[in-house]
């Protein structure tokens, strides 16, 4: 059974939403949270055949500050880390 998300208008039928606890406008996520995010994204990408290039921020689709300026700036590093993790 597929469950329809409610994370981003216009993306709920074709995207997986991942919430990172915190507001990362002026600080980066803690190392443990970052490492868990990389691991989770790698698992999801491998499990569902999703390219790490498809990892986007909420603000790419909706008028919001999410995931915060600092975390949003790290999305290229997240994509690279996920690519490395899944080989």
PLY file of the C-alpha trace (Angstrom):
ply
format ascii 1.0
element vertex 87
property float x
property float y
property float z
element edge 86
property int vertex1
property int vertex2
end_header
0.00 0.00 0.00
1.39 3.39 -0.98
0.83 6.23 1.45
0.37 9.73 0.07
2.57 12.29 1.77
1.63 15.76 2.89
5.01 17.44 2.90
4.90 19.73 -0.12
2.01 20.86 -2.31
2.45 19.55 -5.84
5.02 16.92 -4.79
3.04 14.70 -2.46
2.33 12.04 -5.11
5.85 11.72 -6.48
8.37 12.61 -3.78
9.63 11.42 -0.42
9.76 14.12 2.25
12.40 14.01 4.98
12.06 16.35 7.94
15.19 17.54 9.73
14.41 18.67 13.24
15.59 22.23 13.72
15.81 25.50 11.83
19.08 25.82 9.98
19.08 29.45 8.92
22.25 30.43 10.80
23.71 27.13 12.05
24.44 23.85 10.31
22.88 20.61 11.49
24.85 18.74 14.17
27.30 16.14 12.85
25.26 13.21 14.16
22.14 14.52 12.42
24.06 15.12 9.18
25.48 11.59 9.25
22.02 10.13 9.88
20.61 12.20 6.99
23.29 10.89 4.61
22.62 7.32 5.72
18.84 7.69 5.38
19.06 9.34 1.96
21.49 6.66 0.74
19.12 3.94 1.90
16.11 5.58 0.25
17.96 6.25 -3.01
19.21 2.65 -3.19
15.88 1.15 -2.13
13.79 3.08 -4.67
16.30 3.64 -7.48
16.37 7.40 -6.97
19.41 9.32 -8.18
21.09 11.43 -5.48
20.84 14.28 -8.01
17.12 14.31 -7.23
17.70 15.34 -3.61
16.14 18.78 -3.32
15.11 21.23 -0.64
11.54 22.07 0.25
12.11 25.63 -1.00
12.83 24.29 -4.50
9.10 23.60 -4.79
7.32 25.84 -2.33
7.67 29.37 -0.94
9.34 28.56 2.36
12.64 29.07 4.17
12.87 25.31 4.77
15.36 23.66 5.13
17.17 26.83 6.24
19.96 28.69 4.46
22.79 26.67 6.03
21.28 23.25 5.33
20.13 24.30 1.86
23.70 25.37 1.03
24.86 21.87 2.02
22.58 20.06 -0.45
25.38 19.65 -3.05
27.54 18.08 -0.33
24.61 15.86 0.68
24.16 14.65 -2.90
27.89 13.89 -3.13
27.95 12.07 0.21
24.93 9.99 -0.77
26.54 9.09 -4.12
29.64 7.94 -2.25
27.60 5.99 0.29
25.69 4.02 -2.34
28.76 3.53 -4.52
0 1
1 2
2 3
3 4
4 5
5 6
6 7
7 8
8 9
9 10
10 11
11 12
12 13
13 14
14 15
15 16
16 17
17 18
18 19
19 20
20 21
21 22
22 23
23 24
24 25
25 26
26 27
27 28
28 29
29 30
30 31
31 32
32 33
33 34
34 35
35 36
36 37
37 38
38 39
39 40
40 41
41 42
42 43
43 44
44 45
45 46
46 47
47 48
48 49
49 50
50 51
51 52
52 53
53 54
54 55
55 56
56 57
57 58
58 59
59 60
60 61
61 62
62 63
63 64
64 65
65 66
66 67
67 68
68 69
69 70
70 71
71 72
72 73
73 74
74 75
75 76
76 77
77 78
78 79
79 80
80 81
81 82
82 83
83 84
84 85
85 86
